[in-house]
Amino acid sequence: MVRGNRASGKSSVAARLRERFGRGLALVGQDNLRRVVLRERDRPGAANIGLTDLTAHYVLDAGFHAVVVR
């Protein structure tokens, strides 16, 4: 899991990890799920929290490694 303040470079770090690791590593971006998939505001207990969890578990169960960006 990569966590940090807004605009602190979390997505850039995750992208570099993926470049170095190669295939088999999934990036699970909470902001992408919140903004693009659900069009949801950032608030405690919102649906994106559960969707991030489900997505991470799904890719792990499918045999991928996962980097969750929160």
N, C-alpha and C positions, 0 to 999 in steps of 0.2 A: 504494500500500500504506500502510495506517495501522497503526503498531505502537506499543506502549507497555506500561507496567506494568498490572497488574490494576486495574480500577476507575479508570483514568486518563481515561476519556471517549472512548475510541476509537470505540465504537459511536455515541455522540452526534455526534461529528464526522462520521462516515460518513453518518449520517442527514441531517444538515444539508447536506452536499454533494449528496446525492440530491435534497433539496427544492429546492435552488437550480438544479441541473442539469435536473431534470424527467425525463421519460421517456427511456429509452435508457441508463440507468445501473444496473448490477446491483451489489448488495452481496453479496459473498462472505465470509461470516463463518466463520472457522475454528472458533471455539467452537461455533457452531450445528451445523456439520457433525460436530464431535467429540462434542458432548453429545447432540444430538437425533437425528441421522441414524445415527451409529455406536454411540452409548452407550459411548464409549471413554474411558479415563483419559488424562490429559495426561502423555505420556512421549515422549522423543526417538524418532524413527523410526516413530511410530505411523501407522496407515493414514490418519488425517485429513490428514496432510501431503500425500500423493499425491492425495487426493480434492479438497483445496483447489486444488491445481495444475490438475487436470483440469477442475474447475468453472470456474475463471478462464479457462482456454483456451477452453472451450466457449462461454462467453458472449461472449468477444472474437471468436471465429470466427462467432458468430451476429449480429455487428454491434453489440453493446452496448459501452459503456465499462464498465470494472470497477473497483470499489474493493474491495480485499482487506483485511479486518480480521483482524489476527493478534494 
